[in-house]
Amino acid sequence: MKKVIIVSTVGLIYDGITNIMLSYIKAMNKNGIDLYVASTIRAEDGIVEQLKNSGCRVIDFPSRKEKTLEYFWKLTEFIRKNKIDVIHAHGNSATLTIEMAAGWLGGCKKRIAHSHNTKCNQVKVDKLLRPLFYLLYTDAVACGEEAGHWLFENRQFTVLKNGRNINDFLYNEKIRKLMRERLQLDDKIVIGHVGGFFEQKNHKFLIDIFREIIKIEPNARLLLLGAGSLKSKIEDLSRDLSGKVNFLGTTSHVGDYLQAMDGMLLPSLFEGLPLVAIEWQINGLPCLFADTVTKDCGLMPNVEFLSLNESPKMWAFELLNLIRNNSRVKYSKMAINVIEDAGFDIKNNAEQLREIYLS
């Protein structure tokens, strides 16, 4: 029996990294594997419940952010005491050294560093820790080529794509009708975005784009799913758009909300390989991504990339054009094979990760 502890360096919250981690755990064949998940910084009850229902043991640790040294020693002690074989830490910088060092000191033979982005906020610390980081991990994994080169530079790494359960996100006319009735969107053009309210996601620019959209389509509505430190700031910024912008918070039923939408915006300042981009395309939604987002996620004909240097007016025009020319049912059906062939089927991805754990 291989003992594996998994760490999300952002905490167990409704965000991309945790969502990806949870997707792999749910889809994985766990025969021969004993899974532990570290709970640090913050843990949402809904996420913890899903992890436990998926056969994991969730272990409480001190805050990685506020009590870093205490967290490090507790993690080291846990690994040593429980004879953990594999530590798999998800993050986007060389601060993963914390988990890699805990694994090394605890006697863990396989130490997996998993890169999920193409930049980080802790620039100075990242640069300082890189030499030690490169010595401590044993396996380098990334969600895409760009995220891999960002963290591991010219060193070897394995691309483990952000797979999804395709059936969970396929377009469903019945659910669309129910959701649009519930949200009072019957005759509206609905623009959507799913992502945490953080600097990276560029919500201010997104609001500027929507202002231009309603000049062309006054009946348009904007649905924002997510939570984060900048949420109140974005709410203040859009206060004059009351009734047209809906802040829907976090949910474990993102797929249902996608059915209600007509087009998606992702004007991020940087991304690894965003999970939401795959979900939106499975649902047949037209998508307009910033050219800072990796081109690896643009799989369908109804996806375009646009520079953040272009005006909000240009973004509005391009997205509305994509919506008008979209064939929702056709593209959602087409996505089944396209997404699977591109390697984004979670069943196959989870088997690949299982092999990494057991090798």
Secondary structure as UniProt FT lines:
FT   STRAND          2..8
FT   TURN            9..10
FT   HELIX           16..27
FT   TURN            31..32
FT   STRAND          33..39
FT   HELIX           45..53
FT   TURN            54..55
FT   STRAND          57..60
FT   TURN            64..66
FT   HELIX           68..81
FT   TURN            82..83
FT   STRAND          86..91
FT   HELIX           94..96
FT   HELIX           97..105
FT   TURN            106..107
FT   STRAND          110..115
FT   HELIX           123..136
FT   STRAND          139..142
FT   HELIX           145..152
FT   TURN            153..154
FT   STRAND          158..159
FT   HELIX           166..168
FT   HELIX           173..182
FT   TURN            183..184
FT   TURN            186..187
FT   STRAND          190..194
FT   HELIX           199..201
FT   HELIX           203..216
FT   TURN            218..219
FT   STRAND          221..225
FT   TURN            229..230
FT   HELIX           231..237
FT   HELIX           239..241
FT   TURN            242..244
FT   STRAND          245..249
FT   HELIX           254..260
FT   STRAND          263..266
FT   HELIX           275..282
FT   TURN            283..284
FT   STRAND          287..290
FT   TURN            291..292
FT   HELIX           295..297
FT   TURN            301..302
FT   STRAND          303..306
FT   TURN            308..309
FT   HELIX           312..324
FT   HELIX           328..341
FT   TURN            342..343
FT   HELIX           346..358
//
